Every structure is written in C-alpha cells, then in structure tokens.
C-alpha cells in the first residue's frame, strides 16, 4: 500500500468492547505501510498475533514498521471521562500528610498501570499468606484479605478478596495510627480485632498492620499494608468462636483493641499466647499470625521496589489519582442514576428489608445530582439487638462501599474514594451502629449481606441474593472448624442469577472434600445444587445448595444463618427465592426424627448424626414469561 493510504480491510465484523458492540474492520499487518493511521476499533492480524486497537485509540505505523498506539482518556459507559478536573479536585481535597498534591490530570495509561501494580502487590501479599499459613480457614478456604493504604491510612487498593473485610480495614489502620502516634518504628507490626473500637469486623477476624518506612523519607511511615484473616478459633462460648446465641462481645472470644505484635523486628509471642490463651487451637493462631506478618513484609518489599523504580512522589501521586478516579466514577454513577430514574435535583429512593427475627433495615438515599453526592440515611432501622445480629459501623461502611463499587461499570480498585461522595446517617444504638458491648458475630456475616440487598434494592439493581453466609462451625475442646456455604445469587435486568456461589460480602472457597475428611472427624455425604430453589422470573434467581455432613464422634455444632423465615425478594415482578433450611438427621438406619434447627442453633450431636443445610436461592427479576400452549396461557 502507498504510504498513508490504508489498504481495504480483509473483513468487517462486530466486536464487543466495554462500550458495547462495534463494527470493527480487520487488516493484515503485512499489508500496512509506514504512515498508515487507523482509528479504533480495528483488529490487526498476522500469523502469530492479533493487535486490538480499542475505541478511543489510534494506531500509527512508524517508519521502522512498528505500531505506535495513542490511548486517549476513555469515556465511561455512563458518559463521564474517568480523569480530569473533578478527579483532580478530589485528589487535592484530602492529600495524605506529607504527600505532594498531584498537579495536572493523571495520565490514563499510567493510572491503569499503577492501579494494576497496586492490586498486584496486594495479590502477591495474598499468595504469600496462603502459602505460609497452616489453618484450613486461610490456606484452603482463603478467608483473608490484603490491602495497601496511603500515609493517612486511606485505602488505596486491594486484591479481590473478602468485601466485608476491605471496607472496614481502613478504619482499623487509622485507629492504630492514632493509638500509637509518636511511638511507631521501623520493624513494628500491630494487631487488632475489636469491632467497636478498632475497626474490626468480628472477633475471629484478626488484622495485622505494618507501617512502611522508606530511606530518606523522614520518621513517619510512607505507606501502610494490612492483612485480615479469619482464625477458626479465638476462644468464646463455642468451638469456632461463632456462638449463635451470644448476647455480648465477651462471649465471642478474645478482644484486642491494639497490641504491638512485633516490636522493632522482635515477635512478642508470649504476649500473643496470653491474649489468645482460651483459643482451642493456639498453635494454628500463632502460625497464621506469622504468615500474616510475612504477607505484610512482602507488601513492604514490593512497595519499596515500586518507589525505587518510579520515585516516591510518583507512587504517592498515583495513589491519590486512583482514589480521585474512584470518587469521580461514583459521582458519575449517582448522576446517571438520578437522570435515568427522573429523581430530580435532590431525589430520594428508599428500600427496606426484614431479618428473620423481625428487625428491620430501612434506607433512604438522597442524591444531589448536581454535586454527584448522596446521603445514606438509615433512620428507622431497628434498635440494637439483644442477639448477635448487630453490625459494627465499619461493617456497614463496608457493605455500602462494596455496593457502590458494584454499581459502577468501570474497572477500578475498591478504595476510600468510593465513599468520598457519601454522607452517612447512622443513629447511635441502632442495629447498624451498636454500643461497645454488643454482640456482633452475626452482624458481620448475616446483617452485612442484608445491608447490601437493601442498597441494591434502593437502586433497583437486582433481586436479593441468598442474604446469608450459612455459617457452620463444629468442634470440641481440641479443635474448631468453620465454613461458609454458598447459595443462589439474585437475577438482574439482563442476567440470570448464578447458582451455588458465594455472594456479595463473602468471597471464600469451600473446603475440598478430601481436605475436610482428612483433617476432621466427619464425612461429607452430599454437596449439590438445590434444584428449583431460585425465584422464577424473566430472569431466574440462582439455586442454592444442599450440603450434608455426618459426624463421626460426639461434636458441638453451631449454625448461624438467615433467610429461613423471610425469603430473598424478587424484583420488578420476579418471584422470591426459596427459603433455607437447617435439618438434623438421625444416624443412618436410626429411628429418631428429622429435626428442623431453625436459622440459629447450637446442638451437641452423637456419632453418626447428620446435619443437612439447604441454602436459600436468589430472587428472580421481571415477571415470568407467558406463552401459549394448546390454546391455553402457560407461565
């Protein structure tokens, strides 16, 4: 082809990009000449590779035959550029202490690269934690989270671990900063878990926090890293530290407001042994805490390497650009929602849901379309519960930040920028902001799920998912085991709900049957989908699961679950999902009755007894389709 003149495409087809379907020409790379310029979208093909030129990109063939691709700032599907003056304003609004304010717009390519570098560091921390831990809970079920924080303790990036951990970890880091202010040194590592005064989620989730000091950067930490892992037992009233009928925090295990786990490089093992003296498996606790320290150390090394590679100022600047980008994205989503639904300048959308015990979660979201901000007002939510369904304030924040991130259609790290446009009204002493002695073990794993359901219902995003984590713990005085059980996901406007998955605030695996049966005195009798448990509709809700476990010796068993009385709601005419059930079956060949345990139970079983958990299905979306068959209308 002559220089500058494009050859005809070899074909033209439809290709799906983030913005939707696009007519996309294909060219042979060998047919292109220096000076050729192609506006995206386009596909460039040769024998061993395919180059995708995305929309908003331009490819130029250089004089040496190389491709130079210009990536312009991408506009989101909802019409707002993800970088620019608003994002910059957000970054300048709250710079970390000692951090230079970013000047000018963030380069979109660098923004993407740094986002993935930060998430990659968190993922490497997670891999280190998984490899070096010993407990089933962390090594097999992956019930842990890792994240990076700026100098002020603001969440920057996380690996795709457990949502209920991640939004709460920022509070945990900032509270330790304040607690130890003026007494933080290189080689220190801090430990906490208190849900009320230390940003914890519930007591079994132990958070290990490490400051990052860089050479030549003064005496204050440049960054922070943290890992949170669910420890299968830390004491408390029942094995597994998840008592279904706890009424105060003291019944749920050891409470740690702040402890210097490592002091200037020296592990304070005797102090940990004293704090966790009532754990039923202290050896696993100690090993997993050491693994968390090692994971944090990996994060420190990788952050130091990144700062040495590109400069500390650049790392700090892009930390704030990433947070500002998240803020701008959430603001754009709020504006687009207000415009799409005709809410007006300060419109209000509302939603409510009820827990199985009758407690209500009520939400009114007032959206300021001009500012792209929102007030999440939980006034009218039931008072603090005598049970353990109370959700600490940090967990409520986690549920909202996760929901906002889920409502955005842009690939970005979940970080503190998501909450910058949001104001909370959380009445003191309510179910979502309880007092300091309130029991919370169920609030973290059950109520958090229902907060997500309520937020997504207010935005009309999708039907309810199973609304529960189906928390099963069992053991005796020598061991404790904990797992969460999958269920059905809610359907949406253009998708069916997934079946047999962990949804929303949980993202753990289930223990492999071989590992479960090798390490614990049980036999897994059944693990299958619960057919037809998803709600009907134009799009069906996902099915729950059936999980049946036989106990081979006398065992204490606890189940902590929801959606056993109030089913997962359908949306836009969709039908609700089927409620869950917890059944205690007699030994095979035995004559005893099958007993329904309800949603929350503690029972001491004999050898041969079986527990069958039938988890809820997700709600359906849209009225079920109608069709004619043999002259009659059939749903």
Steps between C-alpha positions, in 0.01 A plus 500: 500500500616854432628696799205647687231326291326222694447171319146363502415287806508124461163483676261700716325344798333586825720502812390552859687766698420652839291764324297231318498345151707682235547444127868410485717471185784245488830566321800285419807642674712416194279724283560811710770750408685772694275800544176303510267625774206295632231628729366244746327270513707277272665156501852460356587139418807303404601133525592503870317790661196727508516866597175651627465875448221595738252784455653838593842372388700580187766271351779643281755294303842655564780540249664184639180298462408502868155584633455806716162509676365821652259432786271795563311550833213252489144610557300265722182332388310758698659787311760646735875499447669315783778757539495875493431808709245334728727206572786743561286708735421186698869415527587849621217499754663253738872442434685265728720666757829586336386398154543746212170598341484354148518772237315471171285218376607143560632327192237233423758238404703560815180500706414154369855374547525622858154363581609156385841530670335582833245220463782267395688578821191417706457177304863402566439564869201265481700227328769526767238473773337197341832319448639563850182450708404165649131523589227361278319831529776707340694251288202312353195727534695820426315690772740794504558839340804717426514868413720809459445835671646847453684695770173616654367143520259547209425184301674513160467153352419145593507157349156353416469329836218537758286815459382506863864529607617763257277797571557457874879471482549873439349574841722233655818657357406857592402405854838332558672808357328715761549249779877474452570853372855605585598142585513331158835364384648305213452130570177549696186302420162556669214261569131577561152351463252701710194584286392798710823687577759367253324478163453124516230297328454230765740353754622195301630739230850593623655799322879533472618854409852602395637851438734550203805718563710597196862625513528877489127558556510626856371334815136447401377194308474557125231233455322226694413141413258271679366146489185371668445128550214304653644280776291189558508536879597781738310378808141589572194303601507237223763330280565716195434826690170555317242441777149524354346634821761743632362815664822688573839537333674324790330171402652505151871466581811705572467876446808694381480879473868534414810287564857541375538156343856569382715762674794626293526162329444278806183285514318538833391136515443483876263794479301329223484178699359692795237683289386182321537267798143370465533408133434134427781494244766750605767339281302582185437855623872560549595348166239699310597825671860441393372438147313832511819677610684335210228608256531858620877483464454395138280806448766728653772362273289537186394856591863597567598348164226696321607825668864438404396426142275803440563738795316537828328819378354318199371213714337742744350706219344201329367366828300823521412501131356148542292609799385811311409288198285274720328807642432643151365163384256473792387859447437425132300189593284699744432771241416245234264314735320824593461592132389152394234472770384864491580563865563869448752722676467345847294190443458219750487123447410268784512134590449276801542136592432290807721249680357168610455629857289794380774765520480749215765671290364821349686723254426831328758615244485871414697576184629850420523466124692826455778400739482128426474428871263300718383472859438145622252541784429189706255674735213270587725193517422283802681561831804301604408134536531281809629235259831512308350643178640846572730627224788725611518837330809396302311198361211724393751721316646187337159394371433843349846541342467153345153582366616829347796325338265233361270767353787657304587354159866600500791273590659667801636400840256521789638785713407786729416723203177302455368644828617860444165606345299329777369633832363253756218537749536208743302555820694412815389175655329361190557157347766646267679713759478311831655572838848384604391181678255377235546150356585527128609161370177462300493862387824459311394189309120538477387859547772627267348290221159650564639856494631426149158365399336820625746731320466311171121496543495878546687538170282235330816316397404135557293261707617376839772239518493237772556777757704276723835324532360178657768493770573150629741433784571173679762353731580412859756609756786389274409665169260733324394513134313777317358533152255712305268331252404630157147576378315665215574844354223742409402557137524837328353688203699298246647203684399187688634461851793263545442176687709366787725803547619717785340839451570862589682540832653154503740370238648191660546150365344190648742247648581217258327176606832315519651763729185519715482125554874456553535773762172471690288210635220541246374355171355724230186312391352747251608819329282597205283773354154538651289470185222755440582709808565816297207739454320499166483797269600634163843426644519224762678524830789264563448173687630437848689187605447189712788414734475201734773411749515189721687528830716202598530582870309713754528860382374848588332651192390860446309645205455873450284582199225725361224489237338205680182702564511796260578387142738685265277749319447513125506832315292656221243221518750219559420229751684454831763233547424195714584542868783303656472211749730341758411139582649259753463139380545184711780255432449293189264216590401676822141549613511858626313786332637758259511830694488852358759713680373837380738770386721509807580202718758334721472124542722225640472201268595136543710296258309423181271807512475702177448871439334598172516867398275611213609852411261761356458570129526847349201712404378522140482820291208601281160336462520137386460470123164383369445280195209323331491122492204308360279808508562572869724757663792343687745666737 
